[in-house]
Amino acid sequence: MKRSACILSLAALLVSSAPVSAQTASEKWDVFVAPYLMAASMGGTTTVRGREAEVEVSASDIFDNLQFGAMGLLIARKGNWGFGSDIIWMALGTTVREINVDANQGAFAFYGLRGLGPAADLTFGLRINTLQGTLDFKRLGLVVDQTKTWVDPIVGLTLRTPPDRRVMVRVYTEIGGFGLGSDFTWQIFPNVGFRLTRAASIEVGYRWLDIDYASGEGNQQFKWDVLSQGPVVGFGLRF
């Protein structure tokens, strides 16, 4: 939480010093689409129907136990306004301390954006989170499962270089939840794009996504307090 607050404060300082008058609004839509892969590791705790288990899974473990994954980013803008979407879906299975943990995680973000200057955007929207958790306590012969879906309001700042550069830098930051969905969630996602042609680029970066969500009590308690992080590589197309 402290890390995200510092990033957002720095971003706000940079935005306040940016010359807004230097921004030229385009009359055409600029659309960016990027399917990508994330070599994520996960750390934290999860509770399913009152039964708690630690989640400490490396990127190699996730790839070994990945059953299905789909990730993609869409950003469309016209002048100072635009919208975006970031889709993550992972179906995972692993064993931690003789507990089989199966977790399907989906995060579907939809947001609007408003240009604040030539190098910064304000973002605002929501992220739909869904988790399908199953814990198999082998020693006890006990299997518990639970599914939760909730919506987090999100707001953030994005710092970026102009899209016509051969090397493009973008830093996406967000905070959200605020007790309306998750107790708190934050994300930092810097990436660098290397233009191959006018329309195509290779995108590399690193993402931190932290979600702290809890609901229910006793044997109906569900909790997901997990930080997912790792390098990202994708292929970008601009229209």
Backbone torsions as a table, in degrees:
resi	resn	phi	psi	omega
1	MET	NA	-42.4	178.6
2	LYS	-63.3	-40.3	-179.3
3	ARG	-61.9	-45.8	-179.0
4	SER	-65.5	-37.4	179.8
5	ALA	-65.0	-39.5	177.9
6	CYS	-65.0	-42.9	179.4
7	ILE	-61.6	-45.1	-179.2
8	LEU	-66.1	-36.9	178.2
9	SER	-65.2	-42.7	177.1
10	LEU	-62.6	-42.6	179.1
11	ALA	-61.7	-41.4	179.7
12	ALA	-63.4	-37.9	177.9
13	LEU	-64.0	-43.1	179.0
14	LEU	-65.1	-39.2	179.6
15	VAL	-63.9	-43.1	-176.4
16	SER	-65.1	-24.2	179.8
17	SER	-95.5	-1.4	-177.7
18	ALA	-81.0	136.9	179.5
19	PRO	-76.3	101.9	-176.7
20	VAL	-62.1	-32.7	-177.5
21	SER	-65.6	-16.8	-178.9
22	ALA	-78.8	-12.7	-177.3
23	GLN	-78.4	131.2	176.7
24	THR	-108.4	121.9	-178.0
25	ALA	-81.2	127.4	177.7
26	SER	-83.6	145.5	177.9
27	GLU	-90.3	-2.3	-178.7
28	LYS	-110.9	152.1	175.3
29	TRP	-72.4	134.8	173.2
30	ASP	-113.1	113.9	-174.5
31	VAL	-115.6	130.0	179.0
32	PHE	-123.3	126.5	179.7
33	VAL	-126.1	133.2	-178.0
34	ALA	-145.9	100.7	165.5
35	PRO	-70.0	143.8	-175.9
36	TYR	-149.4	167.9	174.3
37	LEU	-121.4	143.6	178.9
38	MET	-124.7	123.0	176.9
39	ALA	-86.7	76.7	-169.2
40	ALA	-86.0	143.6	164.2
41	SER	-113.6	157.5	-175.4
42	MET	-134.7	137.2	178.8
43	GLY	-144.4	137.4	179.4
44	GLY	152.9	-149.1	178.6
45	THR	-135.6	152.1	173.5
46	THR	-134.7	143.8	177.6
47	THR	-125.9	125.8	179.7
48	VAL	-122.9	117.2	-177.3
49	ARG	49.8	45.8	175.7
50	GLY	82.1	-4.0	-179.8
51	ARG	-101.6	121.2	-174.8
52	GLU	-99.3	144.2	176.1
53	ALA	-144.5	145.1	176.0
54	GLU	-77.3	146.6	175.4
55	VAL	-118.2	106.0	176.1
56	GLU	-133.8	91.6	-172.7
57	VAL	-126.1	124.7	179.2
58	SER	-80.2	167.7	178.6
59	ALA	-61.7	-39.8	179.6
60	SER	-66.4	-36.4	176.7
61	ASP	-63.9	-41.1	-179.6
62	ILE	-63.2	-44.9	179.0
63	PHE	-63.9	-37.2	178.4
64	ASP	-64.9	-32.4	-175.0
65	ASN	-109.9	8.0	179.7
66	LEU	-71.9	122.7	178.4
67	GLN	-93.4	-33.1	178.4
68	PHE	-164.2	144.9	177.2
69	GLY	-151.8	140.9	177.0
70	ALA	-145.7	130.6	-178.2
71	MET	-143.1	141.3	179.4
72	GLY	-164.5	152.0	-177.7
73	LEU	-126.7	137.7	176.1
74	LEU	-133.6	128.7	174.7
75	ILE	-133.5	126.8	178.4
76	ALA	-130.0	132.7	-178.4
77	ARG	-143.5	150.7	175.0
78	LYS	-140.6	111.9	-174.6
79	GLY	65.7	-129.5	-177.0
80	ASN	-88.7	-2.8	-175.7
81	TRP	-120.3	157.4	177.8
82	GLY	-177.1	-171.7	178.3
83	PHE	-150.0	164.2	-179.3
84	GLY	-152.0	167.8	177.4
85	SER	-150.2	141.9	178.7
86	ASP	-135.0	118.0	-173.0
87	ILE	-113.0	129.6	175.6
88	ILE	-132.5	130.2	172.5
89	TRP	-141.9	125.9	178.6
90	MET	-135.9	132.2	172.9
91	ALA	-110.8	115.7	-171.2
92	LEU	-125.0	155.7	173.2
93	GLY	-151.2	134.2	-179.9
94	THR	-155.8	176.0	177.7
95	THR	-125.1	126.2	179.6
96	VAL	-126.8	113.7	177.4
97	ARG	52.4	52.1	178.4
98	GLU	62.9	23.2	174.0
99	ILE	-119.3	117.6	175.3
100	ASN	-75.9	123.8	-178.4
101	VAL	-116.7	117.9	173.3
102	ASP	-114.5	126.0	-177.0
103	ALA	-140.2	120.1	170.8
104	ASN	-99.6	122.4	-175.9
105	GLN	-121.5	128.5	175.4
106	GLY	-127.7	138.2	176.3
107	ALA	-136.8	114.3	-174.8
108	PHE	-120.7	101.3	-175.4
109	ALA	-98.9	137.6	176.1
110	PHE	-135.4	126.4	-174.9
111	TYR	-148.2	155.7	170.7
112	GLY	-97.4	162.8	177.0
113	LEU	-138.9	148.3	178.2
114	ARG	-132.7	121.4	178.4
115	GLY	-65.8	127.2	177.3
116	LEU	-100.0	-14.7	-177.9
117	GLY	-178.2	-176.3	-178.0
118	PRO	-68.6	-11.9	-175.7
119	ALA	-132.4	15.4	-175.0
120	ALA	-150.4	145.9	175.8
121	ASP	-130.5	142.9	166.4
122	LEU	-91.0	133.7	177.9
123	THR	-118.5	146.6	-178.3
124	PHE	-155.5	135.6	-178.6
125	GLY	173.8	-140.5	-177.1
126	LEU	-150.1	158.1	174.3
127	ARG	-128.5	127.0	175.6
128	ILE	-90.4	120.4	179.8
129	ASN	-108.6	135.9	173.7
130	THR	-136.5	134.7	-179.9
131	LEU	-132.6	130.4	176.0
132	GLN	-119.1	103.8	-172.8
133	GLY	-111.6	136.9	175.0
134	THR	-132.5	128.1	176.1
135	LEU	-115.5	125.5	178.8
136	ASP	-112.8	101.8	178.5
137	PHE	-84.1	96.9	-170.8
138	LYS	-63.4	-38.9	-179.0
139	ARG	-66.0	-34.2	-177.9
140	LEU	-89.6	-11.8	-175.0
141	GLY	64.2	34.2	-174.2
142	LEU	-119.6	131.8	176.6
143	VAL	-122.4	125.5	177.4
144	VAL	-126.0	143.5	178.7
145	ASP	-142.9	155.6	-178.3
146	GLN	-161.9	146.4	178.5
147	THR	-125.0	133.5	178.8
148	LYS	-133.7	140.6	174.6
149	THR	-133.8	132.1	179.4
150	TRP	-148.7	166.5	-176.5
151	VAL	-120.1	130.3	176.6
152	ASP	-109.1	126.5	166.1
153	PRO	-69.4	141.9	-179.5
154	ILE	-134.7	147.3	175.8
155	VAL	-145.5	144.9	-177.5
156	GLY	-166.3	-176.4	178.3
157	LEU	-128.1	141.8	175.6
158	THR	-121.7	127.2	173.1
159	LEU	-103.8	138.8	-173.8
160	ARG	-153.5	154.9	170.0
161	THR	-90.7	163.4	177.9
162	PRO	-58.2	144.2	-175.1
163	PRO	-72.3	-8.8	-178.4
164	ASP	-90.2	2.4	178.0
165	ARG	-74.3	152.7	176.1
166	ARG	-69.4	-35.6	173.7
167	VAL	-117.0	121.8	-175.1
168	MET	-116.7	136.2	-179.0
169	VAL	-118.1	136.8	178.9
170	ARG	-141.4	132.1	176.3
171	VAL	-123.4	110.5	179.0
172	TYR	-98.8	129.1	176.9
173	THR	-130.3	149.2	177.4
174	GLU	-155.2	154.6	167.1
175	ILE	-132.6	159.9	-178.0
176	GLY	-175.9	-167.9	-177.5
177	GLY	86.0	-73.7	176.4
178	PHE	54.3	27.9	179.6
179	GLY	81.6	-5.2	178.1
180	LEU	-83.2	-28.1	174.2
181	GLY	-130.2	-92.6	168.4
182	SER	-70.6	156.4	170.6
183	ASP	-60.8	-42.7	175.0
184	PHE	-163.9	145.7	174.6
185	THR	-143.4	146.3	176.7
186	TRP	-144.8	157.7	-179.8
187	GLN	-148.7	139.8	171.6
188	ILE	-130.7	127.1	-173.2
189	PHE	-141.7	84.0	173.5
190	PRO	-84.0	142.9	175.0
191	ASN	-150.2	157.2	179.6
192	VAL	-123.6	131.2	178.0
193	GLY	-108.4	133.2	178.8
194	PHE	-111.5	110.0	-174.4
195	ARG	-69.8	128.5	176.5
196	LEU	-96.1	-43.5	176.0
197	THR	-138.2	-174.8	178.1
198	ARG	-60.5	-32.4	-174.2
199	ALA	-108.7	-13.3	-172.3
200	ALA	-121.6	147.3	179.2
201	SER	-152.5	156.9	170.7
202	ILE	-98.4	130.3	-177.0
203	GLU	-115.4	128.2	176.1
204	VAL	-130.9	147.4	-179.4
205	GLY	-170.8	-164.5	179.2
206	TYR	-146.2	136.1	-175.8
207	ARG	-124.2	135.9	168.3
208	TRP	-116.1	125.3	177.0
209	LEU	-133.1	114.2	-177.7
210	ASP	-114.3	130.8	179.4
211	ILE	-129.1	127.0	176.8
212	ASP	-123.2	98.7	-176.1
213	TYR	-128.0	140.8	177.1
214	ALA	-149.6	145.8	175.9
215	SER	-155.2	157.3	176.7
216	GLY	77.2	172.2	179.2
217	GLU	-139.3	161.8	175.8
218	GLY	58.7	-133.0	-178.2
219	ASN	-79.4	5.5	173.9
220	GLN	-110.0	7.6	-177.6
221	GLN	-71.7	135.0	175.2
222	PHE	-128.8	133.1	-179.6
223	LYS	-143.8	139.4	175.5
224	TRP	-137.6	99.8	179.8
225	ASP	-120.5	84.8	-168.0
226	VAL	-137.5	136.7	171.8
227	LEU	-103.0	120.6	173.9
228	SER	-104.0	132.4	-178.8
229	GLN	-150.9	154.4	177.3
230	GLY	162.1	167.3	177.9
231	PRO	-70.2	151.2	-177.6
232	VAL	-127.1	138.1	173.7
233	VAL	-136.4	137.5	-178.2
234	GLY	-151.7	174.9	178.1
235	PHE	-120.3	118.6	-174.9
236	GLY	-100.8	143.1	175.1
237	LEU	-127.8	135.0	178.2
238	ARG	-118.0	139.2	-178.4
239	PHE	-123.0	NA	NA
